[in-house]
Amino acid sequence: MRWPLVILALLVALLQYPLWLGKGGWLRVWDVDRQLQEQREKNRELEQRNAGLEAEVRDLKSGNEAIEERARFELGLTKPGEVFVHTPQQKP
């Protein structure tokens, strides 16, 4: 009576192995799902960054105000007749 139970238990264990540890098992599915969620988050961040860059490109193409602003703040350029005054910021 004991051998059939042992054989049955071994068969159940053999059937469960691919479900949990096999190529398409639950552990692999959970790992791939976690990777998918991480990639979706990265994609969301990159989409936001791309939208900001696209808006900046549109602004630069459509008007001179954005170009002038960047030239003033990033390059320190001034218009003829203007005086540039730099006030240093104190670091804490």
Order of alpha helices (4+ residues) and beta strands (2+ residues): alpha-alpha-alpha
